[in-house]
C-alpha cells in the first residue's frame, strides 16, 4: 500500500507560526510525505503563500485540520453559533483552495466538550433529532461549496468525552450518507475508535469508500508501536476498504507520567523525539507493506 504518511504540526509546536515553517523540512527529513496543519488563524501570523512555498521547498504536501469551538458549531441551538460554524467551514474551504490542499478534516460540526469546559448533559429524543437535523442540513449546504473548490471535507468522530455529536464510526457513516455528497466524507482516528468502536478493523471495513483521511494513533496517543493497537490488522482492513489516501500520525503523549499531570492537554516536546518518530513511522510503513502482501 502506497499511502502517503504524514505528521501533525502539533508534534513540533503550537501555535504554528511563520517562524515554525522550518519544521516542514524537518518532517521531510524524518521521512514523512506531508504535514497535517491546523487551519491557520489570523493571530498565527502564518500566510497561505508562506505555507505553500515552505511545503513546496521541503518536497511535501499539506492536509488541513479544522479548529472548533462552541462558537463554531453547526449543531448548536444558538443561531449565532451555527452561523459561526458555517462561516468557519467556508473559511476552511477557501484556505484549502488557496493552499492547493485537497482535504480539511476534523470534528467539523463543532460542539467540543472537555476542551471547552462543557460537560455532557442528557438530551431528550426531540433535542437529539433537532441537533442531528441541524448538523445534516449544514453539511448538505456546505458540501457543494467544498466540491466546487476541489476540497473534500472529512468529518471526524471523537470519543464521548470530547463531543456528543459523533462518537462512533457508525454514527459518522450515517451522517455522511445522509448528506450524500462526494465532497463530504470521513476521517477516522484509531485513538477515538479504540474507545468507541467494537472492532477497529470491522469499523474501517464498514466505512469503506467513505474514508478520505486516516489518523493512525495509539490507544494512549504515544508513538505507533508503543501501545496496544494491532497495526497489521488495521492496515489490512484499510486495504480491504480500498483506501489509498493519506495516513497521519498524532503522537501527543510525551514521556512524562507525573501524578496530577493534565494528560488531556497538548504539551510541547521536552526532548528530541526524532528517533521515536522514525520508529513509529516505520511501524506504520511496515504494517502497510504487510497488508499489501496479504492481499
Beta strands, then each sheet from edge to edge (+ up, - down):
strand 1: 5-8
strand 2: 34-38
strand 3: 61-65
strand 4: 103-106
strand 5: 152-156
strand 6: 184-189
strand 7: 211-215
strand 8: 247-249
sheet 1: 1+ 2+ 3+ 4+ 5+ 6+ 7+ 8+ 1+
end
